[in-house]
């Protein structure tokens, strides 16, 4: 009779944990349950890992209960704390993101103004120092912002009484492109996007309302419109070299006419006769507007007074034409423009023929 296998020797005294582990039979991990007690055949997924951590985390054990039934979820207070933290972070980050967006928009706009200034100067260099004309260029009046022909359909200007609702946005953009191509700057600046500030949201409006693409208009003192007899008329400069202090002489400003494009030039009240007012300068990116200068550079100006901000914001948001009224005798924004809005006989009284 064969001898039966001997059972492992049992110790006769109380053993320590290490000694019991040493004498315990070796059970393969497959039988013990594998990683985290799930067995080797249990896939290690995020759900399983979270469940295993909840099993092993002592803080998840409710007093008086076993491990198997001790798992708990977040409490309402914990969830509210997390939501409050997220809300605080959002409140801190969103204004910073908005400022970054406005700054980026302003950078693109400033680049557009730079291209306008260089195209303007190059035209004068190629045309005996004469700045781009308004009244007659290839037999057309440059009514669009004072430097392009305005929207054209079939080669003809869109009548003011025509309803733009009959045009789709692609048709309106094609009409603007046709008008820009008839302007004096087109040979030097053919990028359609350069005529539009990304902060000018009129381009997102339906054509039946205040849709428009062009975001800039020319200062009338720079060979602009001549309308003798008009109460606001003043004689503009003609040649670029006659501009006093070109580094501080505005060529283009931001504009937002509510008539589907910037009609005419940017007029500023050089006579300063009551009521003292001018066309608004659009505020497409906060309380800052871009300008291009006669020496070919572009710069930003931050507005300080309520009147110019009010009129510029109304124009930029399509609320109609609100003139910029001088905000008292010490208006710093009015003084800034006055020193840079040049005309014939500046800084003396304007010539009014």
C-alpha positions in Angstrom: 0.0 0.0 0.0 1.5 3.2 -1.1 2.1 5.9 1.4 -0.3 8.9 1.3 1.2 12.3 0.5 2.3 14.0 3.6 0.5 17.2 4.4 2.6 20.3 5.0 4.0 20.5 8.5 1.8 22.8 10.6 3.7 25.0 13.1 2.8 24.4 16.7 3.1 28.1 17.7 1.7 31.4 16.6 3.6 32.6 13.6 4.3 36.1 12.4 2.8 37.3 9.1 6.1 36.7 7.3 6.3 33.2 8.6 2.8 32.4 7.6 3.5 33.7 4.1 6.6 31.5 3.9 4.7 28.3 4.8 1.6 29.1 2.8 1.1 27.1 -0.4 2.1 28.9 -3.6 -1.1 29.7 -5.5 -0.7 30.9 -9.1 -1.8 34.5 -9.8 -4.4 33.1 -12.3 -6.2 31.4 -9.3 -5.6 34.3 -6.8 -7.4 36.8 -9.0 -4.6 38.5 -10.9 -4.2 42.2 -10.9 -6.3 44.0 -8.3 -8.2 40.7 -7.7 -9.9 40.6 -11.2 -8.0 37.7 -12.6 -5.7 37.6 -15.5 -8.6 37.3 -17.9 -10.2 40.5 -16.7 -9.3 43.3 -19.2 -7.5 46.3 -17.6 -9.9 49.1 -18.6 -10.4 52.6 -17.0 -13.6 51.4 -15.5 -12.0 48.3 -13.9 -9.0 50.3 -12.6 -11.3 52.9 -11.0 -13.3 50.1 -9.5 -10.2 48.5 -8.2 -8.9 51.7 -6.7 -12.2 52.3 -5.0 -11.9 48.8 -3.5 -8.4 49.4 -2.3 -8.8 53.0 -1.0 -9.4 53.0 2.7 -11.3 56.3 2.6 -14.0 54.6 0.5 -14.8 52.1 3.4 -17.8 53.0 5.4 -17.5 52.3 9.1 -19.0 48.9 10.0 -19.3 47.6 6.4 -17.3 45.2 4.5 -15.0 46.0 1.6 -17.3 44.5 -1.0 -20.2 47.0 -0.2 -18.1 50.0 0.9 -17.8 51.9 -2.5 -19.4 55.3 -2.5 -19.8 58.1 -5.1 -19.1 61.8 -4.8 -21.3 63.7 -2.3 -23.4 66.7 -3.4 -21.0 69.0 -1.5 -18.0 67.6 -3.4 -19.7 68.1 -6.7 -20.7 71.6 -5.9 -17.1 72.4 -4.9 -15.9 71.1 -8.2 -18.5 73.1 -10.2 -17.6 76.2 -8.2 -13.9 75.8 -9.0 -14.6 75.4 -12.7 -16.8 78.5 -12.7 -14.1 80.5 -11.0 -11.5 79.3 -13.5 -13.8 80.2 -16.4 -14.5 83.7 -15.0 -10.7 84.2 -14.8 -9.9 82.8 -18.2 -12.7 84.1 -20.4 -11.8 87.9 -20.1 -8.2 87.0 -20.9 -9.2 85.0 -23.9 -11.5 87.9 -25.1 -8.6 90.4 -24.7 -6.3 88.0 -26.7 -8.9 87.7 -29.4 -9.3 91.5 -29.7 -5.5 91.9 -29.8 -5.2 89.3 -32.6 -8.0 91.1 -34.5 -6.3 94.4 -34.1 -3.0 92.9 -35.4 -4.7 91.8 -38.6 -6.4 95.2 -39.0 -3.1 97.0 -38.5 -1.5 94.8 -41.2 -4.4 95.8 -43.5 -3.8 99.5 -42.8 -0.1 99.0 -43.5 -0.9 97.6 -46.9 -3.3 100.5 -47.6 -0.6 103.0 -46.7 2.1 101.4 -48.9 -0.3 101.0 -51.8 -1.2 104.7 -51.5 2.4 105.8 -51.4 3.4 103.6 -54.3 0.6 105.0 -56.4 1.8 108.6 -55.8 5.4 107.5 -56.6 4.1 106.1 -60.0 2.0 109.1 -60.8 4.1 112.2 -60.5 3.6 112.5 -56.7 -0.2 112.9 -57.1 -2.2 111.0 -54.5 -5.0 108.7 -55.6 -7.8 110.9 -56.8 -11.4 110.9 -55.7 -13.4 112.8 -58.3 -12.1 111.2 -61.5 -10.2 108.0 -61.9 -10.6 106.3 -65.3 -13.8 108.3 -65.7 -15.3 107.2 -62.3 -15.8 108.8 -59.0 -14.2 106.9 -56.2 -17.3 106.9 -54.0 -16.4 103.7 -52.1 -14.6 104.8 -49.0 -13.1 107.6 -51.1 -10.7 105.3 -52.9 -12.6 102.6 -54.9 -15.6 102.7 -57.2 -18.2 101.3 -54.9 -20.1 98.0 -55.6 -20.6 97.3 -59.3 -23.1 95.0 -61.0 -22.4 94.3 -64.7 -19.9 97.2 -64.6 -22.5 99.7 -63.3 -22.8 101.1 -59.8 -25.5 99.7 -57.7 -28.3 102.3 -57.4 -28.7 103.7 -53.9 -32.4 102.8 -54.0 -31.8 99.2 -55.0 -32.7 96.7 -52.3 -29.6 94.6 -51.4 -32.0 91.8 -50.2 -32.1 90.6 -53.9 -28.4 89.9 -53.7 -26.9 86.8 -52.1 -23.7 87.2 -50.1 -21.5 85.7 -53.0 -23.2 88.2 -55.4 -22.5 91.1 -53.0 -18.9 90.1 -52.5 -18.5 89.9 -56.3 -20.0 93.4 -56.7 -17.5 94.7 -54.1 -14.6 93.0 -55.8 -15.6 94.5 -59.2 -15.7 97.9 -57.6 -12.3 97.5 -55.9 -10.8 96.4 -59.2 -11.7 99.7 -60.6 -9.9 101.7 -57.9 -6.4 103.2 -58.0 -5.0 100.9 -55.3 -6.0 97.6 -56.9 -2.8 97.1 -58.9 -0.9 97.4 -55.6 -3.2 95.5 -53.3 -5.3 92.8 -54.8 -6.0 90.8 -51.6 -9.7 90.9 -51.1 -9.3 90.3 -47.4 -7.0 93.3 -46.9 -10.0 95.6 -47.4 -11.8 94.1 -44.4 -11.1 94.1 -40.7 -11.9 90.7 -39.1 -13.6 92.6 -36.3 -16.1 94.2 -38.7 -19.1 92.0 -38.1 -21.3 93.6 -40.8 -20.0 90.9 -43.2 -21.9 88.4 -41.1 -25.2 90.2 -41.5 -27.8 89.3 -44.2 -27.6 91.5 -47.3 -31.1 92.7 -46.5 -29.9 94.5 -43.4 -26.4 96.1 -42.9 -24.1 93.7 -44.8 -20.8 95.3 -45.9 -17.3 94.3 -46.6 -15.0 97.3 -46.7 -13.8 98.6 -43.3 -11.7 101.6 -44.2 -12.2 105.1 -45.7 -9.8 107.8 -46.8 -9.4 111.1 -44.9 -10.8 113.8 -47.2 -7.8 116.1 -46.8 -5.7 113.6 -48.8 -6.8 114.5 -52.4 -10.4 113.7 -51.4 -13.8 114.9 -52.5 -14.3 118.4 -53.9 -17.8 119.8 -53.4 -17.6 123.7 -53.4 -20.5 125.2 -51.7 -21.0 122.5 -49.1 -20.9 124.0 -45.6 -18.3 121.5 -44.6 -16.1 121.8 -47.7 -12.4 122.4 -47.5 -9.6 122.3 -50.1 -7.7 119.0 -49.9 -4.0 118.4 -50.5 -3.1 116.9 -53.9 0.6 115.9 -53.9 2.1 113.6 -51.4 5.2 115.7 -50.9 3.0 118.6 -49.9 1.7 116.8 -46.8 3.1 118.4 -43.7 4.6 115.9 -41.3 3.7 112.7 -43.2 4.5 110.5 -40.2 1.7 112.2 -38.4 -0.8 112.6 -41.3 -3.8 110.2 -41.5 -4.6 108.6 -44.8 -7.1 106.0 -43.8 -9.3 105.4 -40.8 -11.6 102.6 -39.9 -15.2 103.2 -41.0 -18.5 101.4 -40.8 -21.3 103.0 -42.9 -24.7 101.4 -42.5 -25.4 101.7 -46.3 -23.7 98.4 -47.3 -20.3 100.2 -47.9 -18.5 103.2 -46.8 -20.0 105.9 -48.9 -17.5 108.8 -49.6 -14.5 109.9 -47.7 -14.0 110.4 -43.9 -15.0 114.0 -43.1 -13.7 115.7 -40.0 -14.9 119.1 -38.9 -11.7 121.1 -39.6 -13.7 124.4 -39.2 -14.9 123.5 -35.7 -18.0 125.4 -36.1 -20.9 124.6 -33.7 -22.0 121.9 -33.5 -18.5 120.5 -33.7 -18.8 117.0 -35.1 -17.3 114.6 -37.6 -17.9 111.2 -39.2 -17.5 108.4 -36.7 -14.3 106.2 -36.5 -15.4 102.6 -36.2 -14.3 100.6 -33.1 -14.0 97.1 -34.4 -11.7 95.8 -31.7 -12.5 97.4 -28.4 -11.8 101.1 -27.8 -8.9 101.0 -30.2 -8.9 102.0 -33.9 -6.2 101.7 -36.5 -4.9 104.4 -38.8 -2.5 104.5 -41.7 -0.1 107.5 -42.2 1.3 109.3 -45.2 4.9 108.0 -44.6 3.7 104.4 -45.1 3.3 103.2 -41.5 0.2 102.2 -39.5 -0.6 102.7 -35.9 -3.3 102.1 -33.3 -5.0 104.8 -31.1 -6.8 104.0 -27.9 -9.9 106.3 -27.4 -10.5 107.9 -24.1 -13.6 110.0 -24.3 -17.2 108.7 -24.2 -18.5 110.4 -27.3 -16.0 108.9 -29.8 -16.4 105.5 -28.2 -20.2 105.7 -28.4 -20.3 106.8 -32.0 -17.6 104.3 -33.0 -19.2 101.4 -31.3 -22.6 102.2 -32.8 -21.1 102.3 -36.3 -19.2 99.1 -35.8 -22.3 97.2 -34.6 -24.5 98.4 -37.4 -26.6 100.7 -35.3 -26.5 103.5 -37.9 -24.7 106.7 -38.4 -24.0 108.5 -35.1 -21.8 111.6 -35.6 -18.8 112.0 -33.3 -19.5 115.2 -31.3 -16.6 116.9 -29.7 -16.6 116.2 -25.9 -15.8 119.7 -24.6 -13.0 122.0 -25.2 -10.3 119.7 -23.8 -11.3 116.5 -25.6 -8.0 114.6 -25.9 -9.2 112.4 -28.7 -10.3 115.3 -30.8 -7.0 117.0 -30.2 -5.2 113.8 -31.3 -7.1 113.7 -34.6 -6.8 117.5 -35.2 -3.0 117.2 -35.1 -3.1 114.5 -37.8 -6.0 115.4 -40.1 -4.2 117.4 -42.7 -5.6 119.6 -45.5 -4.5 122.5 -47.7 -3.2 125.4 -45.5 -3.1 123.2 -42.4 -2.8 124.1 -39.5 -4.3 127.5 -40.5 -7.9 128.0 -41.5 -9.0 125.8 -44.4 -9.4 127.1 -47.9 -13.1 127.1 -48.9 -13.5 127.9 -52.6 
